[in-house]
Amino acid sequence: MSNRKNGFLKIADFFSERIPFYNLNFEHMVTRKEVPVHRMSWAYYTGGLTLLFFLIQLVTGVFLLFYYQPTVSDAHASVEYITFFVKSGFLVRNLHTWSSSCMILCLLVHLITSFAMKAFARPREMTWISGSLLLILTFAFGFTGYLLPWHQIAVNATKVVLQSIEEAGHYLPGGLAALPSYIKEIIQGEVSVGQATLSRFYALHVVILPLFFMGVIGLHLLMVQLHGMSQGVDTPSDKKERFFPFFILKDLWLWGAVFLVVFILSLCLPFESFYSYPLFEAYDALGSTPEGIKPEWYFYFVYYPLEILPFWVVMLGMTVAGAGIFFVPWIFKNTSRKVLSIIAWIMAAYLIVITLFGQLIYEMFKGLK
Amino acid sequence: MNKDSIFVAKLSDLSSARGKYFIDYQMRPALAFRDERGLPVLISAKCTHLGCTVGQDLDGQGRILCPCHISYFDIKTGQPTPGSPAKSPLPHLGWALKDEQGNLLVAQDPEGRREGAVDPSQAEKSLLFIVKRFS
């Protein structure tokens, strides 16, 4: 009996340490909160920036909803209508596309710096797990939103990704082999990418994912506020900055500056100008897939390896990495910040090289064959 | 068989160099060509690698190209060129030719078994259909 009592107490202790509700008061979370000052202090702004871009997505997304038509016959035309005929429609749409890329960029920087700073260490495991969930949700936003304009690149790239899911079935044993095909059918909703797929992606992109995201981000921010800032370096100096009003003012100042830059970019440079135009013609079911079909840049880290390496190697690697990210607080429990920094640098170098030079590397490999 | 068929094209409108896209019974894209004897060649246009729609133009060696990951397919055999990312062949589709009154002239199942015959003068005026079921 006493053993059981101890067990329950242990569970209670575990949660009261991870979710310290006793800190849920204005004094702890605002007036007395401090932010450590050291060479990595800039990293404390990356999460806030990601939030800023999410807020931009939320507002511009609602504006786009006023005009967007989620049907295969009208989707493309409605996006063109927004771009060319709705007052400032092009600006709202450009803000939405630019900000989506910026959000993913900030999120990746936030992930890598939090990893290097060991911000996931006890008792902040919940903060890390909720953050990892936000990462996956953000990629899901990117994937589902990509289909909505219903142009050539959108539909064909979605077809390729969904077919890749089915492909995974070839590597699974026995009864499991049919599973990826079922998953694909559930997502696709019909025999080919069509209206059912568009309706599903639309519902996911504008209702289901945002609801989930807001819940998880609420939890994430609550955890950050309950625990306070992680120290971030091995030997913290005594130098600290008051969260309110100093850090928050700097944070807002940065938000203003970054918003100005994204606003000017959206005003002058459509994100789509990086691609050749035919890809943005309305999807033609009776036509070849146009050349140059690629996913958005933030999927290059998995797209180019898929082009170069055997399918199963990449799928296995991504599955392990995708599941492993949730266990980071336990896998790297006893790893020093120095080693974590080295791993973080390797991750960053991989992401930068594959994103910037993926095409070059792919052509090199193709040439060697 | 007469009942369950979908019109694809007039046979005389098909070309041996450039395929005509159509959608098959499974809602998948397919291409219709005409071979050197003037008979139809119907082949799936859904790449067996990752499902892109292959191009409609034949190259000098009688192949069509999937532009997504550069797989070439021989339209006679359906087989991908060695070294292509696609490993399995594009399947052929069965077809039926009917005269303008809707009478069946000749039909060929997906395995290439043919029933009936057509003379060249009839063929020029005939209409090409895909057939749901071959019995």
Interface residues (C-beta under 8 A of the other chain):
Chain A: N156 K159 V160 L162 Q163 S164 E167 E190 V191 S192 G194 A285 L286 G287 S288 T289 P290 E291 G292 I293 E307 K369
Chain B: Y21 F22 I23 Q26 M27 R28 P29 A45 L50 G51 C52 T53 V54 G55 Q56 C66 P67 C68 H69 G83
